[in-house]
Amino acid sequence: MSKYVKQLISDDIAKRLEGVTDAFVVSFVGMNTNTNNQLRTVLAEKQINLMVIKNSLAKRALQDTTLAALSENVTGSCAVCWGASDVVGLAKEIVRLTKDKQFKEFKLCGGAMDGDALTAEQAIEVSKWPSREEQISLLVGQIVGVGATLSGQLLGPGAMLASQVKQIAEKDIEVPSEEVAA
């Protein structure tokens, strides 16, 4: 392959990965075509992209980008996965697929997150973090929890006071049975 063609391919890879800050390197050597297509379909449903890249072209295309750290994990025949709603969701889906018996050849090799290289073990740890949606729900719960507690603390004494006023008012209104007879 000529230098010109290599540069064109490298530029195309760089353009496809433009703006991507988190990705994982995976291997699926030995996977048959039907299983490969099923894997790609499952990934596409989760909005995850999978691109097989020649190692030398990947290193050339990714240098001077936030994904340059991926080249540390590129050995042998590999592919790059990116997408999903966030890096944790991506990691969770990839780890889930590596445990699926249908895709036993699918293996996580490593990744890059915010410019830092991740080993396969570190990527598995990332998959155990709460996803973006889970983090938002935790944050909203904490914000609403404080408001609910404050509301309860403000309304509790007020309700108790209102109950006591009502009881006093009922005592004052009660007419003794002797006065009714007169």
Phi, psi and omega in degrees: 000133182285162179299323181297315180293318177300319180294321177298316180293317178299318179296320179295317179297315180298322179293319179295325183263011180295130179086353179276127180250343183228131178204163179232147176262129181231161177231140174221043178295132178094357180280134180283168187298316181297315179295321177300315179295321178296318178299313180297325178294315178299316180294319180296325178297330179266010181060041177249131180266146178229125180224124176278129183228137173294135187306312183294324178290324178297314180298319180293317183288328187266351179297145182065026173234173178290345179264010180302331180293342178298328184298340177292332184260359183273105174220138181071201181277115185225168175223161179249133176246135175209165179122212184066180184285329179201173184295326181291317177298321177297313180297317180300316182292319180294316179296321178299318181289329178292335179272348180287126182296332180296327182247048186297337179279347182284120184228143177272125182257336182156196180184188177219135180225119180052040176088355180255141179285144176237138172280173178298321180294319179293323178295323177295321176297320178299325181293343180271351178289159175289140180288175181302314180297319178295320179295319178296317180294323176296316180296314179297319178299320179292321179292313181292325180300319179295317179296318179294320178296314179298316178299315178297321180290328178281320183280331182301303179296324178296318179294321179294318178296317179298321179296318180293319177297319179297317179296318179295318180296321179293325178293319181291327183279332182300128179262127180296149184295336179292321181289330180292324181290329184284000000 
